[in-house]
Amino acid sequence: EIDEEDDLIKALKEARQKKERNCPPDIKSSDLLTDLSFHPESDLIAVGSITGDLSVFKFTNEENTLTKKLKLSKKTLRGLEFNEDGSSLLTISKDRTFRILDTETWNISDKFVKCHDAALYS
């Protein structure tokens, strides 16, 4: 009696088994994404888009969950970055506005309009 299975049968059985993920799934968007930043302390990622939207996702190896979506600008969000402890998110946009958001409430704590001569990229 031969216990060894055909390589094709082994491959088919392995393909049926659900594999354990070692990274989060891709984030899907209908908009062009322009920048992203990972929270330094928790499993959050902030994503900016060409339409001026900010999306915040909680991520695990199994799924991404949209926890917050904000329309920050009528123009493109060109850069965003969490500060060192993750208590604030800094954003820049094509309209030359610099915003600081409180990450507990997601309210804008400071806003500087036309604070630079030309639109910046991160």
N, C-alpha and C positions, 0 to 999 in steps of 0.2 A: 504494500500500500504506500502511495506517495502522498505525504502531507503538504508538500509544496504546491502552492497555487500558481496558476499561470500569471505572468506579469500583468497581463491585461485585466484579469479579474481583480488582482490586488489594487491596480490603479483605479478601477471603477468603484470598488468598495471604499477606498480612501477619498474619492471625490464626493461620495454620498455623505461622509461624516462631516459634521459641522466643525470647522476649524476654529480654534481659539484665536481671537484677534489680539494683536500686540500693539495696535495703534488705532486711534479713532478713525471712523469713516470720513470720506471727503465731505467738505461743506459744499452744498450745491446752491447756486444762485442764478437768477435770470439776469442780474446786473453784473457789470464788470466790477470786480473787486480791486481796490486800489492799494490797500494796506491792511495789515493786521498786527495785533499785539497780544501776547500771552500774559495773563495776570501772573505776577510773581509768587503769589501765595496760594491761589486756588485754581481749580480746573476750569478757568474761564478764558475765552478768546474773544477779543473785540475785532470786528471786521468793518472797514469803511468801503463805501462804494462810489462809483462815478456819479450816481444820482444824489449824493449827499446824505445817504442813509448810514446810520451806525447800527450794526447788529451785534448782539452779545450772545454767545453760546456757552452753555455748560457742556463739557465733553467728557466722555468715558471711552473706553475701548469698544463699547457696543454701539453708542449713539451720540449724536449731537442734539442738544435741546435748545431752541431759541428761547432765551429768557427775557430779552429786551430788544425792541427795535425803535429807534428814534430818527426823525427827520431833522438833522442838525443844520443843513445848509441847502440852499437852492442850487449850489454849485458842487463840484466834486470834492469829496473828502480826500485830501492828498496824503495825509499822514496822521497816525495816531500811535500813542505810546502810553502805557501805564507808568506811573511814577514808581520809585523803588519799593514802597510798601503796598502798592496797589490801591491806595485810598483815592487816587485821582486818575483820570484819563485825560491826556492832553491831545488836542486835535488841531490840525491846520486844514484850511480849505482853499479852494481856488479863488474865492472872493476875498482872500487875504485876511480872514478872520481866524484868530487863535482863541480856542475855548478850553476851559478846564472844567471837567465834570466830576462831581462827587460820585464815587462808585457805590456808595450805600443807597443813595436816593436816585441816582442818574440825573440829577438836576444840574444845570450849568451853574457853577459857583463863580466863575469869572469869564468875561468875554471881552476881547480886545478887537475892535473892528478896524479894518485897514491898517493893521499894525506893522506891515512891511511894504516895501515899494513894489515888489513883484510877487506873484503867486509862487509859493514854495512847494517843493517836493520833500518828502521825508529823507 
